[in-house]
Amino acid sequence: MPARRLEDQIRHLCALAAVANDDDAWLYLSELRILLGQHIEHLRMVAAGKLSGTREFLERRDSSQ
């Protein structure tokens, strides 16, 4: 299975957690917490690059989709 974008993984886990029973929800929420931390770190790096002017950020998502 190809690697999914981090934002897509977060959306998918949110959908799973919303319909999960109490026994499974904590698994999804635990994974979601990890992915949100990774996303925050990515956003920090992008912001730092933009503010410092040392790195150009390019969106990887194809805008035609």
C-alpha positions in Angstrom: 0.0 0.0 0.0 1.5 3.4 -0.9 2.3 5.8 1.8 -0.5 8.2 2.5 -0.2 11.9 3.2 -0.1 12.7 6.9 -3.2 14.9 6.6 -5.1 12.0 4.9 -4.0 9.6 7.7 -5.3 12.1 10.3 -8.6 12.4 8.6 -8.9 8.6 8.3 -8.1 8.0 12.0 -10.7 10.7 13.0 -13.3 8.9 10.9 -12.4 5.6 12.5 -12.4 7.0 16.0 -15.8 8.6 15.5 -17.5 5.3 14.9 -15.3 3.0 17.1 -16.6 1.3 20.2 -15.1 2.3 23.5 -12.6 -0.6 23.5 -11.1 0.4 20.1 -11.4 4.2 20.3 -8.3 4.5 22.5 -6.2 2.8 19.9 -7.2 5.2 17.2 -6.9 8.2 19.5 -3.4 7.1 20.6 -2.3 6.9 17.0 -4.0 10.2 16.2 -2.0 11.9 18.9 1.2 10.7 17.4 0.3 11.8 13.9 -0.9 15.2 15.2 2.5 15.7 16.9 4.2 14.9 13.6 2.0 17.3 11.7 2.7 20.1 14.2 6.4 19.5 13.9 6.1 19.7 10.1 4.2 23.0 10.3 6.9 24.4 12.7 9.6 23.6 10.1 7.6 25.1 7.3 7.0 28.3 9.3 10.6 28.5 10.3 11.7 28.1 6.7 9.3 30.8 5.5 10.2 33.3 8.3 14.0 32.8 7.9 13.8 32.8 4.1 16.3 30.0 3.9 14.0 27.3 2.6 11.3 27.4 0.0 8.3 25.2 0.9 6.6 23.4 -2.0 3.2 21.8 -1.5 3.4 18.1 -2.6 -0.2 17.7 -3.3 -1.2 18.0 -7.0 -3.6 20.9 -7.3 -5.4 19.2 -10.3 -6.9 16.6 -8.0 
